[in-house]
Amino acid sequence: MTNGVHETGGRPTRTFLFLQGLASPFFVRLGHALKDRGYGVARVNLNLGDRLFWNIPGAIDYRGRFEDWRGFISRAMDERGVTDLVLFGDGRPYHRVAIATAQLRGVRVHVFEEGYFRPNWITLEEGGVNGFSGLPRDPESIDRIAAAIATVPEPQPIGGDMRARTFWDVLYNCSQVFAPYFYPHYRRYRPNHCLVEYAGWIGRIVRKKAEARRSEAVERMLRRSKSPYFLLPLQLDSDYQIRLHSPFSAMSEVVEFVARSFAQHAPANAKLVVKLHPLDNGLVNRRKATQITAHRTGLGDRIVYLDGGDGDALVRNAAGVVVVNSTMGTMAVERGVPTIAIGQAIYDVEGLTHQGTLESFWTAPVAPKPDRVEAFRKVVAARTQLNGGFYSREAIQIAVENSVARLIELAPAGQQRAVALDWTSGYQPAASAVPGE
């Protein structure tokens, strides 16, 4: 065998089926790289954006209804001789069905996601990511695995290209809006229409300078104050980390839950800093909602709202960080700041995060153990992280090279695992239906 092709007959030893990726050329370049090495490459387009970001011949266009998707993807895997499924994010309804279908056939599932460590990294895990990750959660396993791993090399710095990212995002989303008849039954996985989201972003851009001034004033106040503060970094309502791997349905519920606990149990001189996610679409007035919560809980000016600010400095100087399962939690743990996760998080491990109640966290937060942090970082980096990025040509090139090397590593026979190994979140067994089918 030479690379991905049998020397006799010329038939690929492995065929990679790509589903949805990001609004980025990353997947098509990865497909070309695999094809150049002799592997079979297939693709299913679910909408016009998918088609515009894929130029390898032989792609299949799925124009049917979601309830017929399971049967379609089953036949596609069988007819194409698929050995590997490649997709971005394992929470989208189409992807959840495809993953379950792949499991039944012994097809390897490779899931890409934004980096668990940022910047400079992307995530690639077999089976699933985040709440569906197969990473160990018990400290003994982490320490044992880490002991066998050499020091993880420092990643090459990765730059982004916001203009390219914005252009790709608009092209991907608007193509389906203005030409829906090509894929009439496609179900968008995000909760809001893209034009509504863009309208929200325009509002955020208009307010950007004013919010920056407010953030600078708040940061100055926090630096000068002798009172401790706890940081609550918000996530996105559309994030499957919230929708699948937490007990909350929206960030407004998170703020309310944390604020009520803070009001009842935190030291009287402490403040709660609520920081907006930098990619929040602005459709919900988080500042006003936070003010309403402050009034309702009696906290008044003890709740501080930030749209912007230096995230790293805010984490380093905090008395503690409360997250659902944000990557800000990883940052806090790495910096030795006491952290509590109130959702399912890969870093919610004894020795990394506060394992007590939220009520106890306000007065006796437990800091991460440096040795456990180092071991965790080694295991996660070695098993799931690749140097690279999705949003600039140079970053994509680095990510493609590293992804190809990881993807063509054959998994030992008989060691395929279920998507939700060791997790009890919203994952549904392969034989069960996904809501909406």
N, C-alpha and C positions, 0 to 999 in steps of 0.2 A: 504493500500500500504506500502510495506517495501522497502525503497530506490527507485530503479527504476523499480520494478516489481509489477504488480497487484497481490494481494494475491489470487485472484480467476483466474485461467487460466494460470498464469505464463507469461503473455505477457508483454513485456517492455512498460512502460508508455511513454518512449522517446527513440528514436533511433538516435544516432549521426553518421553522415556520414563524414568521414575524407577525404579531398583531400590532396594536396601537403603541406608538411611542410618544415622544414630546413633539411640540411644534418646533422641530429642529431637524437638520439633515443627518443627525447622528445615526439613526437606524439604517438609512439607505447606504451610508458609507460603510457601516458595519456589515451590511449584506453584501456589498461589493467585495469587501475584504475577505469574507468567508468564501464567496464564489470564486475569487481569484486563487484560492488555495484548494479548490476542487470540491468543496462541499456543496450539497444541494441547498438552495435557498428558495423559499416560497413566502408568499405574503397574502393576507386577506385585508382588503380595504373596507372599512366600515362607513366612511364618509368621504366627501370630496377632498377634504384636507389631507386625509391619509394618502389619497391617490396623488395629490400634488407633490407630496414629499417622498414619493417612491418611483423610481424610473427603471427598475430591473424588470425585464419582460417576464410574463407568466403569472402576474399577480391576479388574484381572484377578487371580484367585486361582490360583496354581499349586500343585496338590496332587499332582503326579506325582513320579516318582523322578528322582534326579539324572542318571542315565544317559540320560534322555529330555529333559533340560533344553535341550540344544543345538537340537534340532528345534523345541521349543516356542517358545523365544525367537526363533528365526529366523522362524517364522510370525507371531509377534506383531509383530515389526518390520515385516514386509512388509504385514500387514493394517492396521496402524495408520498406515502411512506415516511411520515414525519417521525423523527427521533428526538427532536428538541423543539421546545416552544419558547419563544423570546418575546417579552413584552415589558412595558413600563408601567409599574404600579399594579398591585394585585387586588385592588378593591373595586375597580370598575365592574359593573354587572357583566358585560361581555367577557371580561377577563376571568372573572370568578367561574363562569360556566366552562370556559376553555380550559382552565387549570384543572377543574374537577374531571373533565373529559380526558385530559392528558394523563392524569393519575391512573385512571382505569386502564390505560393502554401502556403504562410503563414509560411514557414519554417524559424526558427530563424537562423541567420547567425552570427557566432562567428569568429572574425578575430584576429589572433595573429600577433604580430609584435615586433621588438626590442623595448626596453623601451623608452618612451618619456623622462623619467628621467634616467640618467645613471651615474654610474653602479648600480647594485643590483635590477633592475626592468625589467620586461617584460610588454608588452602591450597586453591586451585582451579587445576588444570592440565588442559590438553587432552592427551589421550593416556594419561597415567599420572603417578604420583608416585613419589618416593623412587628406588628402583633402576630404575623404568620411566620416570623423568622425561626430558623432552627438553631440560632445561637444559644449556648448554654446560659441558664439563669441562676444556677447554684454556684456559690463562690468556690467550692472545692474543685469543680470541673474547670472553671475559668483558670484557677491557679495552676492546675495540672497541665492543661493544654498550653498555657502561656510559657510554662517552663521548657517546653520543647520547641518553642519558636525563637528564631534568631531575632535580633533587633530589627524592627521595621524601618526601612530606609525612609528618609525624609522625601516628601513628594516634590515634584517640580512645581513651582508656582504657576497657577492657572489664572489667566485673565478672562474677563467677560466682555461681551460686546452688546451693550444694552440696545443700540440701534438695530442690530441684526435680530436680537431676541424679540424686540417689539414688532419688527416687520414680519418675522416668521409667525408670531402669534396671531397677528391680524390676518395674515394671508390664510393661515390654517382655519381659523374660526369663521371668518367672513365668507369664505368660499362656500361653505355649507349653507350659510344664511341666504346668500343671493342666488344659489343654484341648488335648492333642496331636492329638485325632482330627480337628480341622479341617484340619490339614496333616500327615497321618500319615507322610509320607516325607521331611519336611524334615531336612536335615543341617546341624547347627549347626557354624559355622566355628571356634569356640573349642575348645581341646582338653579343657577340663574342664566338667562339668555345672555349671549356674549355681548350684544349691543348694550344691554342694561349694565353689564359689568364695565364696559368701556366708558359709559356715561359716568359711572361712579369714579373711575380713574381720572377722568377729566376734572371732576370736582376736587379730588385729592391734589392734583397738579396745581390747580388754582390756589389751593390753601397751603401749598408747600412752604413758601417763605414765612408765612405767619406762624405755621406750626413749628418751623425750625427755631424761630425766635422764642416761642413758648417753651420749647424743649431745652434751649440753652439756659433760660431763666430757672427752670425746674432743676436742671443738673447743678447749677450754681448753688441753689438753695440746699440740695441734698449734700453737696460737698461741705458747705459751711455749717450745716446742722450737726449737732451732737447726738441727735436722736437716730436710732437704728431704723433701717427700712428693709422690707421684704419685697422682692421683685416677682411680679406675676406677668410673664410674657405671654401674650395672646397668640393663638394659632388661627387658622382660617376655618370658617364654618364649613367650607367645601372640602376640607382635608379629610381623607378617609381615616387618618389617625384619630380624628374626633368621631367620625360617623360609625366606624367599625370597632375601634379599640379603646373606647372610653364609655363611661355611663352617661355622657352628656350628648345632647343633640345640637347645641350651639354654644358659642363662647359667652353669650349673655348669661347662660345658666352657670358657667364656670365662675364668672365674676361674682355673681350673686352667692354661690355656694362658698367661695373662698372668703368673701367679704363678711358674711355672717359669722363664719368661724373666727375670723380675725377680730371682729367686734367683740366677741364673747371671751376670747382666750388670749389675745396678744397683749403685750405690755402696753400700758396706757400712753407711753411716749413714742411708740413705734408707728411707722407709716407703712402703707401698702402702695407700692408703685405699680400701676397697670400700664404695660407697654404694648402699643399697637404693633401688630405684625407688619413688616415693611411691604408685604405684597397684599395687604388687605385692600379690597376693591372700593371701600368707602361707602357702600350701599347702606350700611348701618352706622348711624351717628354714635360711635363708641364713646366719644367724650360726653355727650349728653346722657347716654345710657349709664356711664360710670357715675356721673353726678347724681342721677336718680337713685342708683344703688347706695351711694354715700349717704343720701338723705334718708332713705328707707331703713338703713342699718344703723343710723345715728353716728356714723363715722365722720361726717363732715369733711374738713380739710385733711383728715388723716389718710384719705385716699387721694393719691396723686396720679394724674393721667399724663401719658407721654405718647406723642406721635413723632417718633424720631429718637434722637439721642445716640450716644455711644454704647451699644449693647455690651461690649466687652467690659468697659469701665463700670457700667451699672451692675453687672454680675459680680465683678471682683470686689466691689465695695458693699455688696448687700450682706445683711445678716443671714439671709437665706433666700432660696429661689423656689417658688411653687410652680410646677408645670403639670400639664396633663400628660403629654408624652413628647413635647417639643425637643428639637435638637439643641435648643438653648439649655436643656437639662444636661446634655452631654458636655457642653461648654462649661457649665457651672461645676460639674463633677470634676472635670479636668483641672479646673482652677482651685479645687479644694474648698469650694463654697458649699455649705449644707444645702441639700436639695431634696425635695419630696415630689414624687410623681403620683398624681391622683387618677391616672389612666394606666393602660398597659404600655410599658416602655422597655426596650431591650436593656437599658441601664438600671432598671429598678431591681437592684441586687444588693444583698447585705454587704456592707462595706463600701458601697458606692452612694446609696441614697438613704435617707431617713426611713427606717422601717416601722416607726411608730405611727400614731394617729396624727392627723392634721392639727388637732387641738394641742398635742404635746410639742409639735414642731415650733410653735410660736415662742415657747419659753425654754425649750431644751433641744434645739436642732442638733442632729448628729452629723458631723463632718465626714467626708469621704476618707478612706484609708489610702494613703499614697501608693502602697504596694499593690493594693487591689485595683486602683485606678490604672496603674501601669500594666498590670496583667490583662485587664479588660481591654485596654487600648490595643495591645498586641494581638489578642485573639480576634477582635472585631476587624482590625486593619488587615490582618493576614487572611482572614476567611471571607471578607465581604467588600473590602474597599479597594478601589482602583484609582490611580492617579488619572485625572482628566476632568473634562467638563462637557456640557451640552450646548453652550451658547456662544461660542466663537469658533472660527475655523481651526485655529491652532489647538484649542482645548479639545475639540472633537477629534482631531487627528491623534492626539495623545491617548484619548479615551478609547478610540477604535483599536489602536495597537495593543493596548493592555487588555481590552475586552476579548479580542481574538485569542490571545494567549490563554486567558482563563476559560473561555468557552470550549476550546478544543481539548482541554484536559478531560479525558474520559473518566467518569465516575465508576468506581469498582462495582461489578455486577452484584445485584442483590442488596445494594445499599441505598436504593431510592427511598425517599421519605415522604410522608404526607405533608401537605402544605402547612398544616397548623400544629406540627409536632410540639408537644409540651405546652400548648396554649389552649385556653378555653374561652376565647372571645367569640365574635360573631361568625366565625368560620362554620360552614355547613359541609357535612360529609359529601363525598363525591356523588353518591346516588340520590341526594336530595335536590329538590328544586330550588332555584334562586328566585326570590320575589320578583314577580313580573313575567315569569315564563308562562 
